[in-house]
């Protein structure tokens, strides 16, 4: 079962004299809910995600999982980054099992669990191969299996598909939410792509910058899987674009970028 997340009036400065990067962030995420954080480059969305992972402590306020304040990383809330960050000298199976081995599981038990996960993410026939032989999309699937191996209550995604080709990206945008729904995992994804947010999330939180704040929210009540050309999808995209225009963030979705002025397109870094 997924965990509840509580972000309680979080403000953050990277130094005592600096202007706040985040200001008065207050949000609740229900168990099993899938939430997207979107905003322009520099709005602090990745900083906020790092706080949810226990990698960063806010200057003011706090972040809680199931009512308990987060002060350090845990196997119960795992994070996937833009790069897979795999050990190149290890096999697919060995990389996927690392979290379980660090948690004290025997090698035999870790292997048994990750083999089932590698089958789930379509890599069972690659488990004995060195990860250097895999494509970028396959490496991200290994990272996903590694993140799922410890049975996390929360899965945090920091633009993990941004470097992938369109076909692989689209496939993972469907597969990851499906796995989270099946396992009841609470998911939070940071993205600069409106289409990705609507494809993967139950709700979208929009952030402005200078300092970073949550300025609006959009529930996504569409059937799974989502299709970009469906009328409901297009309607939500238009509504989300209007919210961005209202906050003057200048962000645009991947498929909507062609209709935006060149200077309004969002940067890809968080």
C-alpha positions in Angstrom: 0.0 0.0 0.0 1.3 3.4 -0.9 2.1 6.1 1.7 0.5 9.5 2.3 2.8 12.5 1.7 2.5 15.8 3.5 4.4 18.9 2.6 3.9 21.4 5.4 4.6 25.0 4.6 8.1 24.3 3.2 10.4 27.2 2.5 14.0 26.6 1.5 17.2 28.7 1.1 20.5 27.2 0.0 22.3 29.7 2.3 21.0 31.9 5.1 21.5 35.1 3.1 20.0 33.7 -0.2 16.6 34.4 -1.5 14.2 31.5 -1.0 14.2 28.8 -3.7 10.9 27.5 -2.4 8.3 29.5 -0.4 5.3 28.3 1.7 4.8 25.0 -0.2 1.8 23.2 1.3 0.3 20.1 -0.3 -1.1 16.7 0.5 -0.7 13.5 -1.6 -3.0 10.6 -0.8 -1.8 6.9 -0.6 -1.6 5.4 -4.0 -2.1 8.8 -5.8 0.1 9.7 -8.7 1.0 13.4 -8.8 3.0 15.4 -11.3 5.0 18.5 -10.4 5.5 20.8 -13.4 7.0 24.2 -13.8 9.7 26.1 -15.6 13.4 25.4 -15.2 14.6 26.8 -11.9 11.2 26.8 -10.1 12.5 24.3 -7.5 10.5 21.2 -8.5 13.5 18.9 -8.3 14.6 20.5 -5.0 11.1 19.7 -3.6 11.4 16.1 -4.9 14.8 15.8 -3.2 13.1 16.8 0.1 10.5 14.1 -0.5 13.3 11.6 -0.9 15.0 12.7 2.3 18.1 14.0 0.4 17.5 17.6 1.4 16.1 19.1 4.6 13.9 22.2 4.2 15.0 25.5 5.8 11.5 25.9 7.2 8.5 23.5 7.5 8.8 19.8 7.0 7.9 16.8 4.8 6.1 13.8 6.2 5.5 10.2 5.0 2.5 8.6 6.8 2.7 11.3 9.4 6.4 10.8 10.2 8.9 13.6 9.4 11.5 12.7 6.7 15.0 13.4 7.8 17.0 10.9 5.7 16.6 8.6 2.6 14.8 5.2 3.0 14.2 2.1 0.9 10.5 2.9 1.5 10.7 6.0 -0.8 12.9 5.4 -3.8 13.9 7.8 -6.4 14.7 7.5 -10.1 16.8 10.2 -11.8 17.3 11.4 -15.3 20.2 9.0 -15.7 20.0 5.3 -14.7 23.2 5.5 -12.6 24.0 1.8 -12.9 27.3 0.1 -12.2 28.7 -0.6 -15.6 30.8 -3.6 -14.6 27.7 -5.4 -13.2 25.1 -7.4 -14.9 21.4 -6.4 -15.2 20.5 -8.8 -12.4 23.3 -7.6 -10.1 22.3 -3.9 -10.6 18.7 -4.6 -10.0 19.4 -6.5 -6.8 21.7 -3.9 -5.1 19.0 -2.2 -3.0 17.9 -5.6 -1.6 21.5 -6.6 -0.8 22.1 -3.2 1.0 18.9 -3.9 3.0 20.3 -7.2 4.2 18.7 -9.7 2.0 20.6 -12.8 1.0 21.9 -13.0 -2.6 19.6 -15.9 -3.3 16.5 -14.0 -2.1 17.5 -10.8 -3.8 18.0 -12.7 -7.1 14.6 -14.4 -6.8 12.8 -11.1 -6.3 14.6 -9.1 -9.0 14.1 -11.9 -11.6 10.3 -11.5 -11.2 10.7 -7.7 -11.6 13.0 -8.0 -14.6 10.3 -10.1 -16.2 7.7 -7.4 -15.4 9.8 -4.7 -17.1 10.6 -6.8 -20.1 14.3 -7.6 -19.4 14.2 -11.2 -18.2 16.2 -12.4 -21.2 18.8 -9.7 -20.5 19.4 -10.4 -16.8 22.9 -11.9 -17.3 24.1 -9.2 -19.7 26.3 -6.4 -18.7 24.4 -3.1 -18.5 26.8 -1.4 -20.9 25.3 -3.5 -23.7 21.8 -2.1 -23.1 20.1 0.8 -24.8 19.2 3.9 -22.7 15.6 2.8 -22.4 16.6 -0.7 -21.2 18.9 0.9 -18.7 16.1 2.9 -17.3 14.0 -0.3 -17.0 16.9 -1.8 -14.9 16.8 1.3 -12.7 13.0 1.0 -12.4 13.3 -2.7 -11.3 16.0 -1.7 -8.8 13.7 1.0 -7.4 10.7 -1.4 -7.1 12.7 -4.3 -5.6 12.5 -3.0 -2.0 8.7 -2.7 -2.3 8.6 1.0 -1.8 5.6 2.9 -0.6 6.6 5.9 -2.7 8.3 6.2 -6.1 9.8 9.5 -6.9 10.7 10.3 -10.6 13.0 13.2 -11.6 12.4 13.5 -15.3 13.6 9.9 -15.8 12.5 9.6 -19.5 13.8 13.0 -20.8 16.8 11.5 -22.6 14.9 8.6 -24.2 13.6 8.3 -27.8 9.9 9.1 -28.3 8.8 5.4 -28.7 10.6 4.2 -25.5 9.5 7.3 -23.6 5.8 6.7 -24.6 6.0 3.0 -23.6 7.4 3.8 -20.1 4.9 6.6 -19.6 2.2 3.9 -19.8 4.1 1.1 -18.0 5.3 3.0 -14.9 1.8 4.2 -13.8 0.4 0.8 -14.6 2.9 -0.8 -12.2 2.2 1.8 -9.5 -1.6 1.3 -9.8 -1.1 -2.5 -9.6 1.1 -2.2 -6.5 -0.7 0.7 -4.9 2.5 2.8 -4.9 2.3 6.6 -4.4 4.1 8.2 -7.3 5.4 11.7 -7.7 7.0 12.8 -11.0 8.8 16.0 -11.8 8.5 17.0 -15.5 8.6 20.0 -17.7 6.3 18.3 -20.2 2.6 18.9 -19.9 1.7 15.9 -22.0 3.8 13.6 -19.8 2.1 15.0 -16.7 -1.4 14.3 -18.1 -0.4 10.9 -19.4 1.0 9.6 -16.0 -0.7 11.5 -13.2 -4.0 11.6 -11.3 -3.4 15.3 -10.5 -1.0 18.0 -11.7 0.5 20.6 -9.4 1.7 23.7 -11.2 4.7 25.6 -9.8 5.8 29.2 -10.5 9.3 30.5 -9.7 11.2 33.2 -7.9 10.5 31.8 -5.4 9.0 28.4 -6.2 5.3 28.1 -5.2 2.4 25.8 -6.0 0.0 28.1 -7.8 -2.6 25.8 -9.2 -3.8 22.2 -9.4 -5.6 20.2 -12.0 -7.2 16.8 -11.4 -6.8 14.3 -14.3 -9.9 12.1 -14.5 -9.2 10.2 -17.7 -9.4 6.5 -18.3 -6.1 4.5 -18.6 -4.2 4.3 -20.8 -4.3 8.0 -21.9 -4.2 8.9 -25.6 -2.9 12.3 -26.7 -5.4 12.7 -29.5 -8.5 12.0 -27.3 -10.8 14.9 -26.9 -10.5 14.7 -23.1 -6.7 14.8 -23.2 -6.7 17.8 -25.5 -9.2 19.6 -23.2 -7.0 19.1 -20.2 -3.9 20.2 -22.0 -5.6 23.4 -23.1 -6.8 24.0 -19.5 -3.3 23.4 -18.2 -1.8 25.7 -20.8 -4.2 28.5 -19.7 -3.1 28.0 -16.1 0.5 28.5 -17.2 -0.4 31.6 -19.0 -2.1 32.9 -15.9 1.1 32.3 -13.8 3.4 33.6 -16.6 5.7 30.6 -16.4 6.1 30.3 -20.2 6.0 26.5 -20.1 4.6 24.5 -22.9 3.9 20.8 -23.5 6.0 18.8 -26.0 3.3 18.5 -28.5 2.0 22.0 -27.9 5.4 23.6 -28.3 5.0 24.1 -32.0 2.2 26.5 -31.4 4.1 28.6 -28.9 6.6 31.5 -29.6 10.2 30.2 -29.6 11.1 32.3 -26.5 8.2 30.8 -24.5 9.4 27.2 -24.8 10.4 25.7 -21.5 14.0 24.7 -20.8 14.5 21.0 -20.2 16.5 21.1 -17.0 14.9 21.1 -13.6 
